Amino acid sequence: QRLASAYPMCWTFHVDGLVGATPEMLVRRDRGLVTSRVLAGTIRRTGDDGHDLALAAALARSSKDLEEHEYAVRSVADALRPHCSSVNVPESPFVLHLPNVMHLATDVAGNVLDPRDVSSLRLAAALHPSAAVGGTPTPAAVGVIEELESMDRGRYAGPVGWIDAAGDGEWGLALRSAEVSGEVVRLFAGCGIVAGSDPEAELAEAQAKFVPVRDALSS
């Protein structure tokens, strides 16, 4: 309830002990229309509206963040094309303002080839893992992540959502989330790492992404 109230622009979920408020919709299918919200490139908000607007403008011009964003958008568009008659990718991202952070965001849209055959769950399977959570090129990146990450993600960053009898549905990525097991709550957050990434800035970004669930737990 606290997450849903504090983050109305996100999709709040609670499934078998996995709880969170994700800003990233992996895929939505509404009859023939398919949409996917891609987020990559992040900056923490300061609470000063004027300063935050300047930060948003800097984020929109950041070559490092735009490169990271382009990888993620390309992976989603490439995964959707075999299942869609057309795919629309905006030329440039917009800045999504959330209470704790701002993201570069792109809404990719398409028209599904055959709604009877291509369900929202099938689309989610085709899209996951996108570059935003699995890197690119995916096979090589996933191998590096398994070697270097030194943790079991469990259901973190996996698809979470619903599907109806017609195949329509919504599947978000389980980000800004926590896994509840008895009295233990494990929080998850991560960052996209590219050649221009700065370790201290990435750590600060991850800490900012812990804020939604941490605040919901401590309210």
Secondary structure by P-SEA (a helix, b strand, c coil): caaaaaccccccccccccccccccccccccccbbbbbbbcbbbbbcccaaaaaaaaaaaaacaaaaaaaaaaaaaaaaaacccccbbbbccbbbbbbccccccbbbbbbbbbcccccccaaaaaaaacccccccccccaaaaaaaaacccccccccccccccccccccccccccccbbbbcccbbbbbbbbbbcccccaaaaaaaaaaaaaaaaaaaac
